[in-house]
Amino acid sequence: MDRDFESSENQEINELISRFEDLVSNGSTYFFDADEFEEIIDYYDSNSNIKYLEKAINSALQLFPNNPYFKLKTAQRQAVLGHYFKAIRLINSVLKDEPNNLLALESLADIYSEEGKTILAVQTYLEMLKYGADEPSTLLKIAMEYQVINKFELAIRYLKRVLKKFPDYDNAIYEIYFCFELMEDMVSGIEFFKEFLDTNPYSTPAWFNLGISYSNLGMFSEAIEAYDYVLAIDPYYSSAAFNKGNAYMNLNKFEEAILSFKETFIGEPEDSLTFIYIAKCHENLENLEDALRYYFKAIELTDSSGDAYAGIASIYHQMEMTEKALGFIEKAISISPDFNEFKIAHAAILIDLERYEEAEDVLEKLVTKETLEVDSWYFLADVKIILEKYDSALELLKNAPEAIRNDRKMVFKMADLMIQMNLLQEAKIYLDQLNIVDIQQFNHLLENPESLDFFLNGFSHS
């Protein structure tokens, strides 16, 4: 029965639209009453057919110049075009006769919001509440007005007002988290969510945002506990499972992270990003074949994922299948040409292939005064030393930003350069900074990449 009614409704609106378009195209003589014009306008508005929407509004207003609905639709179109003065004038003409017209008040408040007139927008939203506007959505709009001008305390006050009366209004929970995040006050955010959950223990959005708040403070174990509560209430809450996996990754618990990422597929179809994270976990566990398999699964779902191609390149590089790695990193760069991390990986692969001039060219384009990725400078200095461009390497290292020059890796590379140039006294200055006792120890590190990597990541080495 419902289907028959819906079919009959669709047929009626289709006939109405057909008659109106015949009128516009052929000048046919059809008459439409005000109710029919409302249906026509709503149809074109919902379908974003601007051409016919404007024709319908103009035609309706010509026949019914005092109709408040058609005035408001005209005002909304004027506002979209940025003609705010004309729009406000039309709305005020409606409000003069109908001061409690909620559509008019909302249109006026939205225009004030677009103009950046926060106080006027808030006053108008508050006026709407006097005439029975939907309370939670209107209070939420007020809160968002205050967010725009960075008055987060006021925004939180209105959001708390919403949640006190409508604790299931999830949008307010997400917005209140957003405020605490922008205030960089996750501690207060955690206090709020814990207090809210004392009286609303089954609120999955509150548990979820509590988890995010904990994660932002690096409290990953507490975050996992919060996400577990979400999933206990709603096993299909995929975002909680995904964030839980991220938290486990931050704790270097990669096996647990893999299980959590796979939980996301209970409520959502398999997706490329989750496969990439599972692959990264396997990579950290040195399960290279499994990592490779999941990176390829990611590509099967989304062929435009630079991260997946770069991940495959990384695995092949580790497997010493360097030519294969090169093809995949080049594909990653073609997808994400502005992502410097891929270009650094590209240079590292070229260096291993002893294609030093190409690597130098890649890195020269990366390194500027604003570049603070240490590896860009380190690899470029390394290539120049290999190519025996000592003066160029020295100029590069001396002109690097201070933060780069003071990095352990760069101090080590400067010592390397001084030794290569046989400037042993100068080299000793840099070796002393690193607590390297002599050139023999330096050479030992240079010949043992794993020991060198361990040493340069901030650990003392005996």
C-alpha positions as CSV (number, residue, x, y, z in Angstrom):
1,M,0.0,0.0,0.0
2,D,2.8,2.4,0.9
3,R,4.6,1.6,-2.3
4,D,1.4,2.4,-4.3
5,F,1.1,5.8,-2.5
6,E,4.8,6.6,-3.2
7,S,4.4,5.6,-6.8
8,S,1.3,7.8,-7.2
9,E,3.2,10.7,-5.5
10,N,6.1,10.3,-7.9
11,Q,3.8,10.3,-10.9
12,E,2.1,13.5,-9.7
13,I,5.4,15.4,-9.2
14,N,6.7,14.1,-12.5
15,E,3.6,15.4,-14.3
16,L,3.9,18.7,-12.5
17,I,7.6,19.1,-13.5
18,S,6.8,18.1,-17.1
19,R,4.1,20.7,-17.4
20,F,6.4,23.4,-15.9
21,E,9.3,22.6,-18.2
22,D,6.9,22.6,-21.2
23,L,5.8,26.1,-20.0
24,V,9.5,27.3,-19.9
25,S,10.5,25.7,-23.2
26,N,7.5,26.2,-25.3
27,G,5.5,29.0,-23.6
28,S,2.6,26.7,-23.1
29,T,-0.4,28.1,-21.1
30,Y,-0.4,26.3,-17.8
31,F,-1.6,27.7,-14.5
32,F,0.1,26.6,-11.2
33,D,-1.3,27.4,-7.8
34,A,0.9,28.3,-4.9
35,D,1.1,24.8,-3.5
36,E,2.1,23.4,-6.9
37,F,4.8,26.0,-7.2
38,E,6.1,25.0,-3.7
39,E,6.4,21.4,-4.9
40,I,8.2,22.5,-8.1
41,I,10.6,24.7,-6.2
42,D,11.3,22.0,-3.7
43,Y,11.9,19.4,-6.4
44,Y,14.5,21.6,-8.2
45,D,16.1,22.6,-4.9
46,S,16.5,19.0,-3.8
47,N,18.0,18.1,-7.2
48,S,20.3,21.1,-7.3
49,N,18.9,22.1,-10.7
50,I,19.7,25.8,-10.4
51,K,18.6,26.8,-13.8
52,Y,15.0,25.6,-13.4
53,L,15.0,26.5,-9.6
54,E,15.5,30.2,-10.4
55,K,12.9,30.1,-13.2
56,A,10.4,28.5,-10.8
57,I,11.0,31.0,-8.0
58,N,10.8,34.0,-10.3
59,S,7.6,32.7,-11.9
60,A,6.0,31.9,-8.5
61,L,6.9,35.4,-7.1
62,Q,5.4,37.1,-10.2
63,L,2.1,35.4,-9.6
64,F,2.2,35.5,-5.8
65,P,4.4,38.5,-4.8
66,N,3.4,38.5,-1.2
67,N,3.8,34.8,-0.6
68,P,6.4,34.5,2.3
69,Y,7.7,31.1,1.1
70,F,8.6,32.4,-2.3
71,K,10.1,35.5,-0.8
72,L,12.3,33.3,1.4
73,K,13.4,31.1,-1.5
74,T,14.3,34.3,-3.4
75,A,16.3,35.5,-0.4
76,Q,18.1,32.2,-0.1
77,R,19.1,32.4,-3.8
78,Q,20.3,36.0,-3.2
79,A,22.4,34.9,-0.2
80,V,24.0,32.1,-2.3
81,L,25.0,34.7,-4.8
82,G,26.5,36.9,-2.0
83,H,23.8,39.5,-2.3
84,Y,23.2,39.6,1.5
85,F,21.6,43.1,1.7
86,K,18.9,42.1,-0.8
87,A,18.4,38.8,1.0
88,I,18.1,40.4,4.4
89,R,15.6,43.0,3.1
90,L,13.3,40.2,1.7
91,I,13.5,38.2,4.9
92,N,12.7,41.2,7.1
93,S,9.7,41.9,4.9
94,V,8.5,38.4,5.8
95,L,9.3,38.8,9.5
96,K,7.4,42.1,9.7
97,D,4.2,40.2,9.0
98,E,5.2,36.9,10.6
99,P,7.8,37.5,13.4
100,N,7.6,33.8,14.4
101,N,8.4,32.4,11.0
102,L,11.1,29.9,11.8
103,L,12.3,29.4,8.2
104,A,12.7,33.2,7.9
105,L,14.6,33.5,11.2
106,E,16.8,30.5,10.3
107,S,17.6,32.0,6.9
108,L,18.4,35.3,8.5
109,A,20.7,33.7,11.1
110,D,22.5,31.7,8.5
111,I,23.2,34.9,6.5
112,Y,24.6,36.6,9.5
113,S,26.8,33.6,10.0
114,E,28.0,33.7,6.4
115,E,28.8,37.4,6.9
116,G,30.8,36.6,10.0
117,K,28.3,38.6,12.2
118,T,28.5,36.1,15.1
119,I,26.6,38.1,17.7
120,L,23.7,38.8,15.3
121,A,23.6,35.2,14.3
122,V,23.5,34.0,17.9
123,Q,20.8,36.5,18.8
124,T,18.7,35.3,15.9
125,Y,19.1,31.6,16.8
126,L,18.1,32.4,20.4
127,E,15.0,34.2,19.0
128,M,14.2,31.0,17.1
129,L,14.1,29.1,20.4
130,K,11.4,31.4,21.7
131,Y,9.2,30.3,18.9
132,G,9.7,26.6,19.3
133,A,12.7,25.8,17.1
134,D,14.3,22.4,17.5
135,E,16.3,23.0,20.6
136,P,19.4,20.7,20.3
137,S,20.1,21.6,16.6
138,T,19.7,25.3,17.3
139,L,21.9,25.3,20.4
140,L,24.5,23.3,18.4
141,K,24.5,26.0,15.7
142,I,25.1,28.6,18.4
143,A,28.0,26.6,19.8
144,M,29.5,26.4,16.3
145,E,29.2,30.1,15.9
146,Y,31.4,30.6,18.9
147,Q,33.8,28.0,17.6
148,V,34.3,30.0,14.5
149,I,35.5,33.0,16.5
150,N,37.6,30.8,18.9
151,K,35.3,31.3,21.9
152,F,35.5,27.7,22.8
153,E,34.5,28.1,26.5
154,L,31.2,29.6,25.3
155,A,30.8,26.9,22.7
156,I,31.3,24.3,25.4
157,R,28.8,26.0,27.6
158,Y,26.0,25.6,25.0
159,L,27.1,22.1,24.1
160,K,26.8,21.1,27.7
161,R,23.4,22.6,27.8
162,V,22.4,20.4,24.9
163,L,23.8,17.3,26.5
164,K,22.3,17.9,29.9
165,K,18.8,17.8,28.3
166,F,19.5,15.6,25.3
167,P,22.3,13.2,26.3
168,D,21.8,11.1,23.2
169,Y,22.5,14.0,20.8
170,D,25.7,12.6,19.4
171,N,26.7,15.6,17.3
172,A,27.1,17.7,20.5
173,I,29.5,15.0,21.9
174,Y,31.8,15.2,18.8
175,E,31.7,19.0,18.8
176,I,32.6,19.2,22.5
177,Y,35.6,17.0,21.8
178,F,36.6,19.3,18.9
179,C,36.5,22.3,21.3
180,F,38.8,20.6,23.8
181,E,41.1,19.6,21.1
182,L,41.3,23.1,19.6
183,M,41.9,24.5,23.2
184,E,44.7,21.9,23.5
185,D,43.1,20.9,26.8
186,M,42.6,17.2,26.6
187,V,42.8,16.9,30.4
188,S,39.6,18.9,30.8
189,G,38.2,16.9,27.9
190,I,38.9,13.6,29.7
191,E,37.4,14.9,32.9
192,F,34.2,15.9,31.0
193,F,33.8,12.6,29.2
194,K,34.4,10.6,32.4
195,E,31.8,12.7,34.3
196,F,29.3,12.4,31.4
197,L,29.8,8.6,31.3
198,D,29.0,8.3,35.0
199,T,25.4,9.1,34.1
200,N,25.4,7.8,30.5
201,P,27.5,4.7,30.6
202,Y,26.2,3.3,27.3
203,S,27.1,6.3,25.2
204,T,29.4,5.0,22.5
205,P,30.4,8.4,21.1
206,A,31.4,9.5,24.6
207,W,33.6,6.4,25.1
208,F,35.0,6.9,21.6
209,N,36.0,10.5,22.2
210,L,37.4,9.6,25.6
211,G,39.6,7.2,23.8
212,I,40.8,9.8,21.3
213,S,41.4,12.2,24.2
214,Y,43.6,9.7,25.9
215,S,45.5,8.9,22.7
216,N,46.2,12.6,22.2
217,L,48.0,12.6,25.5
218,G,49.9,9.5,24.7
219,M,47.9,7.4,27.2
220,F,47.4,4.5,24.8
221,S,46.6,1.8,27.3
222,E,43.8,4.0,28.7
223,A,42.6,4.7,25.1
224,I,42.5,1.0,24.4
225,E,40.3,0.4,27.5
226,A,37.9,3.2,26.3
227,Y,37.7,1.7,22.8
228,D,37.0,-1.7,24.3
229,Y,34.0,-0.2,26.0
230,V,32.8,1.1,22.7
231,L,33.1,-2.3,21.1
232,A,31.5,-4.1,24.0
233,I,28.4,-1.9,23.5
234,D,28.6,-1.9,19.7
235,P,30.8,-4.5,18.0
236,Y,30.2,-2.9,14.6
237,Y,31.8,0.5,15.6
238,S,34.6,0.2,13.1
239,S,36.3,3.5,13.9
240,A,36.8,2.4,17.5
241,A,38.5,-0.9,16.3
242,F,40.7,1.1,13.9
243,N,41.8,3.6,16.6
244,K,42.4,0.7,19.0
245,G,44.7,-0.8,16.4
246,N,46.6,2.6,16.2
247,A,46.9,2.7,19.9
248,Y,48.4,-0.8,20.0
249,M,50.9,0.3,17.2
250,N,52.0,3.2,19.4
251,L,52.7,0.7,22.1
252,N,54.7,-1.5,19.7
253,K,52.1,-4.3,20.2
254,F,51.8,-5.1,16.6
255,E,50.2,-8.5,16.9
256,E,47.4,-7.0,19.0
257,A,47.2,-4.1,16.5
258,I,46.6,-6.6,13.6
259,L,43.7,-8.2,15.4
260,S,42.2,-4.8,16.1
261,F,42.5,-3.7,12.5
262,K,40.8,-6.9,11.4
263,E,37.9,-6.1,13.8
264,T,37.0,-3.2,11.6
265,F,35.8,-5.6,9.0
266,I,33.0,-6.8,11.3
267,G,31.1,-3.6,10.7
268,E,32.6,-2.3,7.4
269,P,33.8,-3.8,4.2
270,E,37.5,-4.3,3.7
271,D,39.3,-1.1,2.8
272,S,42.7,-0.2,1.5
273,L,43.9,2.0,4.4
274,T,43.3,-0.7,7.0
275,F,45.2,-3.2,4.8
276,I,48.1,-0.7,4.7
277,Y,48.1,-0.5,8.5
278,I,48.0,-4.3,8.8
279,A,51.0,-4.5,6.4
280,K,52.9,-1.9,8.5
281,C,52.4,-4.1,11.5
282,H,53.7,-7.2,9.7
283,E,56.6,-5.1,8.5
284,N,57.5,-4.1,12.1
285,L,57.2,-7.8,13.1
286,E,59.6,-8.6,10.2
287,N,56.9,-10.7,8.6
288,L,57.9,-9.4,5.2
289,E,56.0,-11.8,3.0
290,D,52.8,-11.1,5.0
291,A,53.4,-7.4,4.8
292,L,53.9,-7.7,1.0
293,R,50.6,-9.6,0.7
294,Y,48.6,-7.0,2.6
295,Y,50.1,-4.1,0.6
296,F,49.1,-5.9,-2.6
297,K,45.6,-6.4,-1.1
298,A,45.4,-2.6,-0.5
299,I,46.3,-2.0,-4.2
300,E,43.6,-4.5,-5.3
301,L,41.0,-2.3,-3.6
302,T,42.5,1.1,-4.4
303,D,45.0,1.4,-7.2
304,S,45.7,5.1,-6.3
305,S,47.3,4.5,-2.9
306,G,50.8,5.9,-2.9
307,D,51.4,4.5,0.6
308,A,50.7,1.0,-0.6
309,Y,53.2,1.3,-3.5
310,A,55.8,2.9,-1.2
311,G,55.2,0.1,1.3
312,I,55.9,-2.6,-1.4
313,A,59.0,-0.7,-2.4
314,S,60.2,-0.7,1.2
315,I,59.7,-4.5,1.5
316,Y,61.5,-5.2,-1.8
317,H,64.3,-2.9,-0.7
318,Q,64.6,-4.8,2.6
319,M,64.6,-8.1,0.6
320,E,67.4,-6.7,-1.6
321,M,65.2,-6.8,-4.6
322,T,66.2,-3.3,-5.4
323,E,65.2,-3.0,-9.1
324,K,61.7,-4.1,-8.2
325,A,61.7,-1.6,-5.3
326,L,62.6,1.2,-7.7
327,G,59.6,0.6,-9.9
328,F,57.2,0.7,-7.0
329,I,58.6,3.8,-5.4
330,E,58.4,5.6,-8.8
331,K,54.7,4.6,-9.0
332,A,54.2,5.9,-5.5
333,I,55.7,9.2,-6.4
334,S,53.6,9.5,-9.6
335,I,50.5,9.1,-7.4
336,S,51.7,11.5,-4.6
337,P,54.3,13.8,-6.3
338,D,54.4,16.2,-3.3
339,F,55.2,13.6,-0.7
340,N,58.9,14.1,0.2
341,E,59.1,10.9,2.2
342,F,58.6,8.9,-1.0
343,K,61.4,10.9,-2.8
344,I,63.8,10.3,0.1
345,A,63.0,6.5,-0.2
346,H,63.6,6.9,-4.0
347,A,67.0,8.4,-3.4
348,A,67.9,5.7,-0.9
349,I,67.1,3.0,-3.5
350,L,69.1,4.8,-6.2
351,I,72.1,5.0,-3.9
352,D,71.9,1.2,-3.3
353,L,71.8,0.8,-7.0
354,E,74.9,2.9,-7.2
355,R,73.0,5.4,-9.4
356,Y,74.6,8.3,-7.4
357,E,74.1,11.1,-9.9
358,E,70.4,10.4,-10.2
359,A,70.1,10.2,-6.4
360,E,71.9,13.5,-6.1
361,D,69.5,15.1,-8.6
362,V,66.5,13.8,-6.6
363,L,67.9,15.1,-3.3
364,E,69.1,18.5,-4.6
365,K,65.4,19.2,-5.5
366,L,64.3,18.3,-2.0
367,V,66.9,20.3,0.0
368,T,66.1,23.9,0.7
369,K,66.5,26.2,3.7
370,E,63.0,25.2,4.8
371,T,63.7,21.5,4.5
372,L,63.8,20.0,8.0
373,E,63.8,16.3,7.0
374,V,67.2,15.2,8.3
375,D,67.4,12.2,5.9
376,S,67.3,14.6,2.8
377,W,70.4,16.4,4.0
378,Y,72.1,13.2,5.3
379,F,71.7,11.3,2.0
380,L,72.6,14.2,-0.1
381,A,75.8,14.8,1.9
382,D,76.5,11.0,1.7
383,V,76.1,11.0,-2.1
384,K,78.4,14.0,-2.5
385,I,81.1,12.3,-0.4
386,I,80.8,9.1,-2.5
387,L,81.1,11.2,-5.6
388,E,84.1,13.0,-4.0
389,K,82.4,16.3,-4.3
390,Y,83.9,17.3,-0.9
391,D,83.7,21.1,-1.3
392,S,80.1,20.9,-2.3
393,A,79.3,18.5,0.6
394,L,81.0,20.9,3.0
395,E,79.1,23.9,1.7
396,L,75.9,21.9,2.0
397,L,76.5,20.9,5.6
398,K,77.6,24.4,6.7
399,N,74.6,26.1,5.2
400,A,72.1,23.7,6.6
401,P,69.5,25.0,9.1
402,E,70.8,24.9,12.7
403,A,68.3,22.2,13.7
404,I,69.8,20.0,10.9
405,R,73.4,20.8,11.7
406,N,72.9,19.8,15.3
407,D,71.3,16.4,14.6
408,R,73.5,13.4,15.5
409,K,73.3,12.0,12.0
410,M,74.6,15.3,10.5
411,V,77.3,15.6,13.1
412,F,78.4,12.1,12.2
413,K,78.3,13.0,8.5
414,M,80.4,16.1,9.1
415,A,83.0,13.9,10.9
416,D,82.9,11.5,7.9
417,L,83.5,14.4,5.5
418,M,86.4,15.8,7.6
419,I,88.0,12.3,7.6
420,Q,87.6,12.0,3.8
421,M,89.2,15.4,3.4
422,N,92.0,14.3,5.7
423,L,91.2,17.1,8.2
424,L,91.6,14.9,11.2
425,Q,91.8,17.6,13.9
426,E,88.5,19.1,12.6
427,A,87.1,15.5,12.5
428,K,88.0,15.0,16.2
429,I,85.8,18.0,17.2
430,Y,82.7,16.2,15.7
431,L,83.8,12.8,17.0
432,D,84.0,14.2,20.5
433,Q,80.5,15.6,20.2
434,L,79.3,12.0,19.5
435,N,81.6,10.4,22.2
436,I,83.4,8.4,19.6
437,V,86.9,7.8,20.9
438,D,88.8,7.4,17.7
439,I,88.6,6.8,14.0
440,Q,88.8,3.0,14.5
441,Q,85.5,3.1,16.4
442,F,84.1,5.4,13.7
443,N,85.1,3.0,10.9
444,H,83.6,0.1,12.9
445,L,80.2,1.9,13.0
446,L,80.5,2.8,9.3
447,E,81.0,-0.8,8.4
448,N,78.1,-2.1,10.5
449,P,74.8,-0.4,9.3
450,E,72.7,-1.9,12.1
451,S,75.1,-0.6,14.8
452,L,75.3,2.8,13.1
453,D,71.5,3.1,12.9
454,F,71.2,2.2,16.6
455,F,74.0,4.6,17.5
456,L,72.6,7.6,15.5
457,N,69.1,7.2,16.9
458,G,70.2,8.7,20.2
459,F,71.8,5.9,22.0
460,S,75.3,5.8,23.5
461,H,77.5,3.1,22.0
462,S,80.5,1.5,23.6
